[in-house]
Amino acid sequence: MKTSRPAADDSRRSEPRISIDLGSVPFLGSRESGLPSFTYFLRDVSSSGVGLMVPPQEGMVALEVGEMVNFHLPFQLNQKFYNQGAIRWEQPSLRGQMCGAQLQKRVPLRYPIYVAFETNDIRFVLEEFGIPSIDELAERILEDAYYLKKGVSIYFEHLVPYFARHSLARKKERLPTDEYVVPRIRKQIEDNVSLLADLKSKAAETSDARSFPTKEDLELIRKAVALEVNLRVLGAAFDVQIVLPYLRSVRLLEHQLYSNFNTLVLLYLQRGVNAAAAL
């Protein structure tokens, strides 16, 4: 990472910036508006915010100025941690959408790893969390992700009886129904719980921190943490207002899963930095 001055065509951010080389693994972000989540690459970090690149994504509605987003990634600025911010500017590009965001909401540090402005790098504080090694941290993150996805399954099972009753009512009124929505979502959740269980076992069996996660592991984890409950699909088939409290709880679990995934991306990136330094 290196500090750089803004380019001449980007006068919207006047403070020095730390350029970040992220490789090819994007992070996961979410939107306060409730619109679908998105992937993003960090471009740089400054003393007041972050720059990001949002690649083209199917069905993606462009981020808007003033919109609040959650990066699910801890940034340390002035000894404080932030993970949410408001979009200050946006600009379309050939690679997607470039944006600048001002960090605003402070958060506690959930895992002993973060992006630090002062030191220009990814920082570990394992001893402060009582975690002996990076491989132990990866194992703990996967175990947390597994139980969080199990939580999504439990919440969804609470909703199944309502969906069944509502479908019967629509049939009696001869309204269109999709009898396969609930079974399809249930199977997707079960498959992802199973996938995370396998990855959790792989992390526990890995004795060398440099071998987990691989890029292939991260792609599997990204698939597994994605929210199976599509609010648009459910809204077309059911009265979502009745089950909103449950769906909000599911969304909170989803956001925690995003934090888990993004932390594993940091571990992967740091592994690459250490490997390059050893050459």
PASEBA-1860 file (N, C-alpha, C; in nm, 3 decimals):
! residues 279
1> MKTSRPAA> 0.084/-0.119/0.000/0.000/0.000/0.000/0.088/0.124/0.000 ~ 0.040/0.229/-0.063/0.119/0.350/-0.066/0.029/0.472/-0.064 ~ 0.081/0.581/-0.008/0.006/0.705/-0.002/0.019/0.779/-0.133 ~ -0.093/0.837/-0.179/-0.089/0.909/-0.306/-0.177/1.031/-0.298 ~ -0.151/1.126/-0.384/-0.235/1.246/-0.395/-0.345/1.223/-0.498 ~ -0.460/1.290/-0.485/-0.567/1.270/-0.582/-0.523/1.307/-0.722 ~ -0.577/1.235/-0.819/-0.550/1.268/-0.959/-0.617/1.399/-0.994 ~ -0.571/1.460/-1.104/-0.622/1.591/-1.141/-0.771/1.589/-1.172
9> DDSRRSEP> -0.823/1.473/-1.222/-0.964/1.467/-1.258/-1.052/1.424/-1.142 ~ -0.997/1.414/-1.023/-1.074/1.373/-0.906/-1.045/1.467/-0.791 ~ -1.103/1.588/-0.800/-1.079/1.691/-0.699/-1.174/1.680/-0.582 ~ -1.263/1.581/-0.584/-1.362/1.569/-0.477/-1.302/1.518/-0.347 ~ -1.182/1.461/-0.352/-1.116/1.413/-0.232/-0.978/1.477/-0.228 ~ -0.962/1.578/-0.144/-0.841/1.658/-0.144/-0.734/1.604/-0.050 ~ -0.772/1.514/0.042/-0.675/1.467/0.141/-0.589/1.355/0.082 ~ -0.470/1.331/0.141/-0.387/1.220/0.095/-0.462/1.088/0.107
17> RISIDLGS> -0.432/0.995/0.015/-0.501/0.868/0.014/-0.401/0.754/0.015 ~ -0.444/0.641/0.068/-0.363/0.520/0.066/-0.421/0.428/-0.040 ~ -0.348/0.409/-0.148/-0.394/0.318/-0.251/-0.384/0.174/-0.201 ~ -0.480/0.090/-0.238/-0.485/-0.046/-0.188/-0.489/-0.142/-0.305 ~ -0.397/-0.238/-0.306/-0.395/-0.341/-0.409/-0.475/-0.460/-0.356 ~ -0.594/-0.486/-0.415/-0.685/-0.587/-0.363/-0.684/-0.718/-0.439 ~ -0.603/-0.729/-0.541/-0.607/-0.851/-0.618/-0.740/-0.865/-0.691 ~ -0.795/-0.986/-0.693/-0.916/-1.012/-0.771/-1.032/-1.061/-0.687
25> VPFLGSRE> -1.026/-1.045/-0.555/-1.134/-1.093/-0.469/-1.211/-0.974/-0.413 ~ -1.336/-0.955/-0.455/-1.414/-0.840/-0.406/-1.475/-0.867/-0.269 ~ -1.508/-0.760/-0.198/-1.578/-0.767/-0.071/-1.729/-0.763/-0.096 ~ -1.805/-0.787/0.011/-1.950/-0.780/0.006/-1.999/-0.659/0.085 ~ -2.090/-0.581/0.027/-2.148/-0.466/0.095/-2.299/-0.473/0.092 ~ -2.363/-0.397/0.180/-2.510/-0.393/0.182/-2.556/-0.248/0.188 ~ -2.687/-0.229/0.168/-2.743/-0.095/0.157/-2.852/-0.075/0.262 ~ -2.851/0.042/0.325/-2.952/0.073/0.426/-3.092/0.072/0.366
33> SGLPSFTY> -3.103/0.099/0.237/-3.234/0.104/0.171/-3.300/-0.032/0.161 ~ -3.225/-0.139/0.184/-3.280/-0.272/0.171/-3.268/-0.331/0.033 ~ -3.214/-0.255/-0.063/-3.189/-0.309/-0.196/-3.087/-0.422/-0.187 ~ -3.080/-0.509/-0.288/-2.988/-0.623/-0.281/-2.844/-0.581/-0.254 ~ -2.770/-0.672/-0.193/-2.629/-0.648/-0.161/-2.548/-0.635/-0.289 ~ -2.422/-0.597/-0.275/-2.336/-0.576/-0.392/-2.193/-0.613/-0.357 ~ -2.113/-0.638/-0.459/-1.971/-0.661/-0.439/-1.894/-0.534/-0.473 ~ -1.779/-0.517/-0.410/-1.701/-0.396/-0.435/-1.553/-0.424/-0.412
41> FLRDVSSS> -1.471/-0.344/-0.477/-1.328/-0.342/-0.454/-1.292/-0.211/-0.387 ~ -1.204/-0.216/-0.288/-1.152/-0.092/-0.230/-1.047/-0.034/-0.322 ~ -1.053/0.095/-0.347/-0.952/0.163/-0.427/-0.849/0.231/-0.338 ~ -0.895/0.294/-0.231/-0.805/0.365/-0.141/-0.876/0.398/-0.011 ~ -0.798/0.436/0.088/-0.849/0.480/0.218/-0.784/0.614/0.249 ~ -0.862/0.706/0.302/-0.809/0.837/0.340/-0.846/0.865/0.484 ~ -0.810/0.982/0.533/-0.836/1.016/0.673/-0.983/1.041/0.701 ~ -1.066/1.048/0.597/-1.208/1.073/0.621/-1.300/0.977/0.548
49> GVGLMVPP> -1.246/0.886/0.467/-1.336/0.797/0.395/-1.263/0.695/0.311 ~ -1.340/0.634/0.222/-1.286/0.529/0.136/-1.332/0.552/-0.008 ~ -1.251/0.502/-0.100/-1.290/0.500/-0.240/-1.315/0.356/-0.280 ~ -1.417/0.332/-0.360/-1.449/0.195/-0.399/-1.489/0.187/-0.545 ~ -1.473/0.069/-0.600/-1.517/0.038/-0.735/-1.621/-0.072/-0.725 ~ -1.740/-0.046/-0.778/-1.849/-0.145/-0.779/-1.858/-0.201/-0.920 ~ -1.817/-0.326/-0.941/-1.821/-0.382/-1.077/-1.965/-0.405/-1.122 ~ -1.989/-0.419/-1.253/-2.124/-0.446/-1.302/-2.179/-0.575/-1.243
57> QEGMVALE> -2.306/-0.571/-1.199/-2.371/-0.688/-1.141/-2.514/-0.694/-1.191 ~ -2.560/-0.814/-1.219/-2.694/-0.832/-1.273/-2.800/-0.779/-1.176 ~ -2.887/-0.693/-1.226/-2.993/-0.638/-1.142/-2.948/-0.530/-1.047 ~ -2.822/-0.487/-1.056/-2.767/-0.388/-0.963/-2.821/-0.249/-0.994 ~ -2.878/-0.184/-0.893/-2.918/-0.044/-0.902/-2.800/0.039/-0.854 ~ -2.758/0.137/-0.932/-2.639/0.215/-0.899/-2.651/0.281/-0.763 ~ -2.538/0.287/-0.691/-2.535/0.359/-0.564/-2.559/0.507/-0.591 ~ -2.629/0.573/-0.498/-2.664/0.714/-0.516/-2.595/0.800/-0.411
65> VGEMVNFH> -2.567/0.925/-0.446/-2.508/1.020/-0.352/-2.602/1.037/-0.233 ~ -2.547/1.031/-0.114/-2.626/1.041/0.008/-2.670/0.908/0.063 ~ -2.660/0.802/-0.015/-2.705/0.669/0.029/-2.609/0.613/0.133 ~ -2.663/0.550/0.237/-2.583/0.485/0.341/-2.555/0.340/0.300 ~ -2.429/0.302/0.312/-2.390/0.164/0.281/-2.308/0.109/0.396 ~ -2.313/-0.022/0.410/-2.235/-0.092/0.511/-2.128/-0.173/0.438 ~ -2.003/-0.146/0.470/-1.892/-0.214/0.404/-1.861/-0.349/0.468 ~ -1.914/-0.373/0.589/-1.889/-0.498/0.661/-1.739/-0.525/0.671
73> LPFQLNQK> -1.667/-0.418/0.695/-1.522/-0.424/0.699/-1.474/-0.315/0.795 ~ -1.396/-0.349/0.898/-1.355/-0.246/0.995/-1.238/-0.161/0.944 ~ -1.260/-0.029/0.942/-1.155/0.066/0.908/-1.115/0.139/1.035 ~ -0.985/0.147/1.062/-0.939/0.222/1.178/-0.892/0.360/1.134 ~ -0.961/0.462/1.184/-0.926/0.601/1.158/-0.921/0.673/1.291 ~ -0.806/0.732/1.322/-0.789/0.806/1.448/-0.825/0.720/1.569 ~ -0.775/0.596/1.568/-0.793/0.502/1.679/-0.939/0.460/1.699 ~ -1.025/0.485/1.604/-1.165/0.442/1.611/-1.195/0.354/1.491
81> FYNQGAIR> -1.297/0.267/1.505/-1.332/0.174/1.399/-1.466/0.211/1.337 ~ -1.471/0.203/1.204/-1.592/0.237/1.129/-1.617/0.128/1.024 ~ -1.745/0.107/0.992/-1.774/0.015/0.881/-1.890/0.061/0.794 ~ -1.947/0.179/0.824/-2.057/0.231/0.742/-2.026/0.374/0.700 ~ -2.087/0.416/0.591/-2.065/0.551/0.544/-2.165/0.593/0.440 ~ -2.166/0.722/0.410/-2.256/0.779/0.310/-2.180/0.804/0.180 ~ -2.241/0.773/0.069/-2.180/0.798/-0.062/-2.171/0.949/-0.084 ~ -2.052/1.000/-0.105/-2.031/1.143/-0.126/-2.032/1.180/-0.274
89> WEQPSLRG> -1.982/1.090/-0.357/-1.983/1.114/-0.500/-1.979/0.979/-0.573 ~ -2.027/0.980/-0.696/-2.022/0.858/-0.777/-1.998/0.896/-0.922 ~ -1.938/0.803/-0.994/-1.902/0.830/-1.133/-1.897/0.699/-1.210 ~ -1.974/0.686/-1.319/-1.968/0.562/-1.398/-1.832/0.549/-1.467 ~ -1.789/0.426/-1.486/-1.663/0.400/-1.555/-1.677/0.272/-1.636 ~ -1.577/0.243/-1.716/-1.581/0.122/-1.798/-1.583/-0.003/-1.713 ~ -1.528/0.005/-1.592/-1.519/-0.112/-1.503/-1.637/-0.122/-1.408 ~ -1.730/-0.025/-1.414/-1.843/-0.028/-1.324/-1.878/0.112/-1.274
97> QMCGAQLQ> -1.884/0.127/-1.142/-1.916/0.256/-1.082/-1.812/0.289/-0.976 ~ -1.746/0.404/-0.992/-1.652/0.451/-0.890/-1.727/0.539/-0.792 ~ -1.696/0.523/-0.663/-1.764/0.600/-0.559/-1.665/0.642/-0.452 ~ -1.700/0.749/-0.383/-1.629/0.789/-0.262/-1.729/0.795/-0.149 ~ -1.692/0.744/-0.032/-1.784/0.740/0.082/-1.716/0.799/0.205 ~ -1.792/0.873/0.284/-1.742/0.927/0.410/-1.783/0.834/0.523 ~ -1.685/0.784/0.597/-1.714/0.693/0.707/-1.778/0.770/0.821 ~ -1.886/0.714/0.878/-1.963/0.788/0.977/-1.997/0.709/1.102
105> KRVPLRYP> -2.028/0.579/1.089/-2.078/0.504/1.204/-1.968/0.421/1.267 ~ -1.944/0.443/1.397/-1.842/0.368/1.471/-1.898/0.231/1.510 ~ -1.809/0.132/1.514/-1.849/-0.004/1.550/-1.741/-0.066/1.638 ~ -1.777/-0.164/1.721/-1.675/-0.239/1.795/-1.603/-0.335/1.700 ~ -1.482/-0.371/1.734/-1.404/-0.463/1.651/-1.448/-0.605/1.684 ~ -1.504/-0.674/1.585/-1.558/-0.808/1.608/-1.450/-0.916/1.601 ~ -1.358/-0.902/1.506/-1.247/-0.995/1.491/-1.116/-0.916/1.496 ~ -1.006/-0.981/1.535/-0.880/-0.908/1.555/-0.805/-0.877/1.426
113> IYVAFETN> -0.872/-0.817/1.330/-0.809/-0.779/1.204/-0.885/-0.660/1.147 ~ -0.812/-0.563/1.092/-0.877/-0.444/1.039/-0.785/-0.374/0.940 ~ -0.841/-0.280/0.866/-0.764/-0.197/0.772/-0.729/-0.068/0.844 ~ -0.599/-0.040/0.859/-0.553/0.075/0.936/-0.503/0.186/0.844 ~ -0.551/0.308/0.869/-0.503/0.422/0.792/-0.363/0.462/0.837 ~ -0.342/0.467/0.971/-0.216/0.520/1.024/-0.095/0.437/0.982 ~ -0.111/0.304/0.976/0.002/0.217/0.945/0.004/0.168/0.801 ~ -0.096/0.207/0.724/-0.101/0.174/0.581/-0.105/0.024/0.552
121> DIRFVLEE> -0.171/-0.055/0.638/-0.172/-0.198/0.613/-0.290/-0.266/0.682 ~ -0.296/-0.399/0.663/-0.392/-0.482/0.735/-0.327/-0.521/0.867 ~ -0.396/-0.497/0.977/-0.339/-0.517/1.109/-0.406/-0.634/1.181 ~ -0.325/-0.710/1.257/-0.375/-0.818/1.342/-0.350/-0.782/1.488 ~ -0.448/-0.814/1.573/-0.430/-0.797/1.718/-0.478/-0.925/1.786 ~ -0.421/-1.038/1.745/-0.467/-1.169/1.790/-0.460/-1.184/1.941 ~ -0.349/-1.137/2.000/-0.332/-1.157/2.144/-0.439/-1.086/2.225 ~ -0.489/-0.973/2.176/-0.593/-0.900/2.248/-0.725/-0.977/2.252
129> FGIPSIDE> -0.744/-1.068/2.158/-0.866/-1.148/2.152/-0.845/-1.290/2.205 ~ -0.724/-1.319/2.251/-0.695/-1.452/2.302/-0.693/-1.559/2.194 ~ -0.660/-1.521/2.072/-0.652/-1.616/1.960/-0.505/-1.642/1.930 ~ -0.460/-1.767/1.937/-0.317/-1.795/1.927/-0.256/-1.778/1.788 ~ -0.335/-1.794/1.682/-0.276/-1.792/1.548/-0.381/-1.752/1.444 ~ -0.332/-1.722/1.323/-0.421/-1.683/1.214/-0.506/-1.801/1.169 ~ -0.450/-1.923/1.169/-0.530/-2.038/1.129/-0.641/-2.064/1.229 ~ -0.615/-2.037/1.358/-0.720/-2.048/1.459/-0.829/-1.944/1.435
137> LAERILED> -0.789/-1.824/1.391/-0.886/-1.720/1.360/-0.974/-1.763/1.242 ~ -0.914/-1.817/1.136/-0.991/-1.862/1.021/-1.091/-1.970/1.062 ~ -1.048/-2.062/1.147/-1.138/-2.168/1.194/-1.255/-2.110/1.272 ~ -1.226/-2.011/1.357/-1.331/-1.950/1.438/-1.432/-1.875/1.350 ~ -1.383/-1.805/1.249/-1.472/-1.731/1.159/-1.565/-1.827/1.085 ~ -1.512/-1.941/1.037/-1.595/-2.038/0.967/-1.696/-2.102/1.061 ~ -1.656/-2.127/1.184/-1.750/-2.184/1.280/-1.864/-2.086/1.308 ~ -1.829/-1.958/1.325/-1.933/-1.855/1.345/-2.027/-1.849/1.224
145> AYYLKKGV> -1.969/-1.854/1.104/-2.050/-1.847/0.983/-2.146/-1.965/0.975 ~ -2.098/-2.082/1.014/-2.184/-2.202/1.012/-2.305/-2.183/1.103 ~ -2.283/-2.135/1.224/-2.394/-2.120/1.318/-2.486/-2.003/1.279 ~ -2.431/-1.902/1.218/-2.516/-1.793/1.169/-2.609/-1.842/1.058 ~ -2.556/-1.924/0.968/-2.641/-1.978/0.861/-2.743/-2.075/0.918 ~ -2.706/-2.149/1.022/-2.805/-2.233/1.091/-2.916/-2.146/1.148 ~ -2.879/-2.026/1.197/-2.979/-1.933/1.248/-3.075/-1.889/1.139 ~ -3.023/-1.865/1.018/-3.110/-1.830/0.906/-3.210/-1.943/0.881
153> SIYFEHLV> -3.164/-2.067/0.889/-3.250/-2.183/0.870/-3.361/-2.188/0.975 ~ -3.325/-2.160/1.100/-3.424/-2.164/1.208/-3.530/-2.056/1.188 ~ -3.488/-1.935/1.155/-3.584/-1.827/1.132/-3.677/-1.862/1.016 ~ -3.620/-1.918/0.910/-3.703/-1.949/0.794/-3.805/-2.057/0.828 ~ -3.767/-2.155/0.909/-3.861/-2.261/0.946/-3.979/-2.204/1.026 ~ -3.956/-2.096/1.101/-4.066/-2.030/1.172/-4.167/-1.970/1.073 ~ -4.121/-1.934/0.955/-4.207/-1.870/0.856/-4.282/-1.971/0.769 ~ -4.233/-2.094/0.761/-4.292/-2.193/0.670/-4.442/-2.214/0.694
161> PYFARHSL> -4.490/-2.230/0.821/-4.635/-2.249/0.840/-4.718/-2.132/0.786 ~ -4.667/-2.009/0.803/-4.740/-1.894/0.749/-4.748/-1.902/0.598 ~ -4.636/-1.934/0.534/-4.637/-1.943/0.388/-4.736/-2.049/0.341 ~ -4.742/-2.163/0.414/-4.834/-2.271/0.375/-4.979/-2.225/0.387 ~ -5.015/-2.159/0.496/-5.153/-2.112/0.514/-5.189/-2.008/0.409 ~ -5.093/-1.918/0.381/-5.120/-1.812/0.285/-5.140/-1.870/0.146 ~ -5.064/-1.974/0.112/-5.078/-2.036/-0.020/-5.215/-2.099/-0.036 ~ -5.265/-2.165/0.071/-5.397/-2.226/0.066/-5.505/-2.120/0.044
169> ARKKERLP> -5.490/-2.006/0.113/-5.588/-1.898/0.097/-5.589/-1.845/-0.046 ~ -5.472/-1.833/-0.106/-5.463/-1.783/-0.244/-5.524/-1.884/-0.341 ~ -5.507/-2.013/-0.311/-5.566/-2.115/-0.398/-5.719/-2.108/-0.394 ~ -5.774/-2.090/-0.272/-5.919/-2.082/-0.259/-5.975/-1.962/-0.336 ~ -5.896/-1.855/-0.340/-5.939/-1.736/-0.412/-5.900/-1.742/-0.560 ~ -5.841/-1.857/-0.598/-5.797/-1.879/-0.736/-5.696/-1.774/-0.782 ~ -5.610/-1.735/-0.687/-5.501/-1.644/-0.721/-5.377/-1.726/-0.755 ~ -5.285/-1.671/-0.835/-5.165/-1.748/-0.873/-5.075/-1.774/-0.752
177> TDEYVVPR> -5.020/-1.894/-0.746/-4.928/-1.931/-0.638/-4.806/-2.000/-0.698 ~ -4.699/-1.999/-0.622/-4.578/-2.073/-0.661/-4.549/-2.171/-0.549 ~ -4.592/-2.295/-0.566/-4.579/-2.395/-0.460/-4.434/-2.434/-0.436 ~ -4.345/-2.394/-0.525/-4.207/-2.438/-0.514/-4.117/-2.333/-0.447 ~ -4.171/-2.214/-0.416/-4.088/-2.109/-0.357/-4.027/-2.156/-0.225 ~ -4.112/-2.200/-0.131/-4.064/-2.239/0.002/-3.970/-2.360/-0.005 ~ -4.007/-2.470/-0.073/-3.913/-2.582/-0.082/-3.779/-2.544/-0.145 ~ -3.785/-2.456/-0.245/-3.661/-2.415/-0.313/-3.571/-2.337/-0.218
185> IRKQIEDN> -3.628/-2.243/-0.142/-3.549/-2.165/-0.048/-3.494/-2.254/0.063 ~ -3.579/-2.345/0.113/-3.535/-2.435/0.220/-3.415/-2.518/0.175 ~ -3.423/-2.572/0.052/-3.312/-2.653/0.002/-3.185/-2.569/-0.015 ~ -3.199/-2.446/-0.064/-3.082/-2.360/-0.079/-3.015/-2.335/0.056 ~ -3.096/-2.309/0.158/-3.041/-2.287/0.292/-2.970/-2.412/0.341 ~ -3.035/-2.527/0.327/-2.975/-2.654/0.372/-2.844/-2.681/0.300 ~ -2.841/-2.656/0.169/-2.718/-2.678/0.092/-2.606/-2.588/0.142 ~ -2.639/-2.462/0.173/-2.536/-2.369/0.218/-2.490/-2.399/0.360
193> VSLLADLK> -2.581/-2.447/0.446/-2.539/-2.492/0.580/-2.440/-2.607/0.565 ~ -2.471/-2.701/0.477/-2.382/-2.816/0.454/-2.247/-2.772/0.398 ~ -2.250/-2.676/0.306/-2.126/-2.626/0.247/-2.038/-2.559/0.352 ~ -2.098/-2.479/0.438/-2.021/-2.414/0.544/-1.969/-2.515/0.645 ~ -2.044/-2.622/0.669/-1.996/-2.728/0.758/-1.871/-2.793/0.701 ~ -1.871/-2.817/0.569/-1.754/-2.877/0.504/-1.634/-2.782/0.512 ~ -1.657/-2.655/0.487/-1.549/-2.557/0.492/-1.497/-2.539/0.635 ~ -1.588/-2.546/0.731/-1.547/-2.537/0.872/-1.454/-2.653/0.906
201> SKAAETSD> -1.487/-2.771/0.858/-1.402/-2.888/0.882/-1.267/-2.871/0.814 ~ -1.268/-2.816/0.693/-1.143/-2.794/0.621/-1.054/-2.696/0.696 ~ -1.114/-2.588/0.747/-1.036/-2.490/0.822/-0.978/-2.552/0.949 ~ -1.055/-2.640/1.015/-1.008/-2.703/1.138/-0.895/-2.800/1.112 ~ -0.894/-2.860/0.993/-0.790/-2.957/0.960/-0.665/-2.893/0.904 ~ -0.672/-2.764/0.872/-0.559/-2.694/0.811/-0.460/-2.652/0.918 ~ -0.339/-2.702/0.910/-0.237/-2.668/1.010/-0.150/-2.551/0.965 ~ -0.154/-2.520/0.837/-0.072/-2.411/0.783/-0.163/-2.294/0.749
209> ARSFPTKE> -0.148/-2.182/0.819/-0.237/-2.066/0.798/-0.230/-2.014/0.656 ~ -0.120/-2.042/0.585/-0.106/-1.988/0.451/-0.188/-2.066/0.348 ~ -0.246/-2.180/0.388/-0.319/-2.262/0.292/-0.470/-2.247/0.301 ~ -0.520/-2.166/0.394/-0.665/-2.143/0.404/-0.689/-2.000/0.450 ~ -0.780/-1.930/0.382/-0.859/-1.975/0.268/-0.786/-1.953/0.137 ~ -0.813/-2.038/0.039/-0.766/-2.015/-0.096/-0.869/-1.928/-0.169 ~ -0.834/-1.885/-0.288/-0.930/-1.808/-0.367/-1.053/-1.892/-0.398 ~ -1.033/-2.021/-0.424/-1.146/-2.111/-0.451/-1.235/-2.125/-0.328
217> DLELIRKA> -1.172/-2.132/-0.208/-1.250/-2.138/-0.084/-1.339/-2.014/-0.071 ~ -1.282/-1.898/-0.101/-1.357/-1.773/-0.086/-1.478/-1.769/-0.179 ~ -1.464/-1.821/-0.299/-1.579/-1.822/-0.391/-1.690/-1.913/-0.337 ~ -1.653/-2.025/-0.276/-1.752/-2.113/-0.215/-1.819/-2.045/-0.096 ~ -1.740/-1.976/-0.016/-1.794/-1.908/0.102/-1.887/-1.795/0.059 ~ -1.850/-1.722/-0.045/-1.935/-1.613/-0.096/-2.072/-1.669/-0.135 ~ -2.073/-1.783/-0.202/-2.199/-1.846/-0.241/-2.280/-1.886/-0.118 ~ -2.211/-1.939/-0.017/-2.280/-1.992/0.099/-2.339/-1.883/0.188
225> VALEVNLR> -2.276/-1.765/0.196/-2.325/-1.661/0.285/-2.435/-1.577/0.221 ~ -2.455/-1.590/0.090/-2.557/-1.511/0.021/-2.695/-1.542/0.079 ~ -2.779/-1.440/0.086/-2.913/-1.457/0.141/-3.003/-1.531/0.042 ~ -3.059/-1.642/0.086/-3.145/-1.722/0.001/-3.286/-1.664/-0.010 ~ -3.326/-1.584/0.089/-3.461/-1.529/0.095/-3.467/-1.403/0.010 ~ -3.524/-1.414/-0.108/-3.537/-1.300/-0.198/-3.668/-1.228/-0.166 ~ -3.656/-1.107/-0.112/-3.775/-1.034/-0.068/-3.868/-1.000/-0.185 ~ -3.812/-0.979/-0.302/-3.896/-0.948/-0.418/-3.981/-1.068/-0.457
233> VLGAAFDV> -3.919/-1.187/-0.455/-3.993/-1.309/-0.489/-4.101/-1.335/-0.385 ~ -4.066/-1.323/-0.257/-4.164/-1.347/-0.152/-4.276/-1.243/-0.157 ~ -4.240/-1.118/-0.189/-4.340/-1.013/-0.197/-4.441/-1.036/-0.307 ~ -4.400/-1.104/-0.414/-4.493/-1.133/-0.523/-4.587/-1.247/-0.488 ~ -4.546/-1.333/-0.393/-4.626/-1.451/-0.360/-4.700/-1.439/-0.228 ~ -4.650/-1.355/-0.136/-4.707/-1.348/-0.002/-4.716/-1.202/0.043 ~ -4.786/-1.183/0.156/-4.790/-1.051/0.220/-4.669/-1.039/0.312 ~ -4.562/-0.980/0.260/-4.437/-0.975/0.333/-4.448/-0.890/0.459
241> QIVLPYLR> -4.538/-0.792/0.462/-4.550/-0.704/0.578/-4.572/-0.782/0.707 ~ -4.647/-0.891/0.698/-4.679/-0.969/0.817/-4.553/-1.034/0.877 ~ -4.458/-1.069/0.793/-4.341/-1.142/0.841/-4.215/-1.055/0.845 ~ -4.232/-0.925/0.833/-4.116/-0.836/0.830/-4.025/-0.850/0.953 ~ -4.080/-0.864/1.077/-3.989/-0.880/1.192/-3.894/-0.998/1.176 ~ -3.944/-1.111/1.127/-3.857/-1.226/1.104/-3.756/-1.197/0.995 ~ -3.801/-1.133/0.888/-3.711/-1.105/0.777/-3.602/-1.007/0.817 ~ -3.635/-0.911/0.905/-3.532/-0.819/0.954/-3.427/-0.895/1.034
249> SVRLLEHQ> -3.469/-0.992/1.113/-3.374/-1.073/1.190/-3.284/-1.153/1.097 ~ -3.344/-1.207/0.991/-3.265/-1.281/0.893/-3.163/-1.188/0.826 ~ -3.205/-1.065/0.797/-3.114/-0.969/0.733/-2.996/-0.936/0.825 ~ -3.018/-0.926/0.956/-2.909/-0.902/1.050/-2.809/-1.017/1.047 ~ -2.860/-1.140/1.041/-2.770/-1.255/1.032/-2.691/-1.251/0.901 ~ -2.760/-1.212/0.794/-2.692/-1.200/0.664/-2.577/-1.101/0.672 ~ -2.599/-0.988/0.737/-2.494/-0.887/0.747/-2.375/-0.937/0.829 ~ -2.402/-1.014/0.933/-2.292/-1.072/1.009/-2.213/-1.171/0.925
257> LYSNFNTL> -2.283/-1.245/0.840/-2.215/-1.338/0.749/-2.126/-1.263/0.650 ~ -2.171/-1.146/0.606/-2.088/-1.065/0.517/-1.960/-1.022/0.587 ~ -1.971/-0.985/0.714/-1.853/-0.946/0.791/-1.756/-1.064/0.801 ~ -1.811/-1.183/0.821/-1.726/-1.302/0.827/-1.652/-1.321/0.695 ~ -1.726/-1.311/0.585/-1.663/-1.331/0.454/-1.555/-1.226/0.429 ~ -1.585/-1.099/0.455/-1.489/-0.993/0.429/-1.364/-1.009/0.515 ~ -1.380/-1.058/0.638/-1.264/-1.082/0.723/-1.176/-1.191/0.664 ~ -1.238/-1.294/0.608/-1.160/-1.399/0.543/-1.089/-1.347/0.418
265> VLLYLQRG> -1.149/-1.253/0.347/-1.081/-1.190/0.233/-0.956/-1.117/0.282 ~ -0.967/-1.047/0.397/-0.849/-0.981/0.453/-0.740/-1.082/0.486 ~ -0.777/-1.195/0.543/-0.678/-1.300/0.572/-0.610/-1.347/0.444 ~ -0.689/-1.364/0.340/-0.635/-1.407/0.211/-0.538/-1.303/0.155 ~ -0.578/-1.177/0.161/-0.493/-1.071/0.109/-0.364/-1.060/0.190 ~ -0.374/-1.072/0.322/-0.256/-1.063/0.406/-0.162/-1.179/0.380 ~ -0.219/-1.296/0.354/-0.135/-1.411/0.320/-0.053/-1.383/0.194 ~ -0.117/-1.318/0.095/-0.044/-1.282/-0.027/0.066/-1.183/-0.001
273> VNAAAAL> 0.039/-1.085/0.089/0.141/-0.986/0.124/0.259/-1.054/0.191 ~ 0.233/-1.147/0.283/0.341/-1.217/0.354/0.420/-1.305/0.260 ~ 0.350/-1.372/0.164/0.419/-1.457/0.069/0.512/-1.375/-0.020 ~ 0.464/-1.257/-0.063/0.546/-1.172/-0.148/0.668/-1.120/-0.071 ~ 0.650/-1.089/0.058/0.761/-1.037/0.140/0.867/-1.145/0.163 ~ 0.825/-1.272/0.160/0.919/-1.378/0.186/1.007/-1.412/0.066 ~ 0.966/-1.363/-0.053/1.044/-1.392/-0.175/1.173/-1.313/-0.179
END
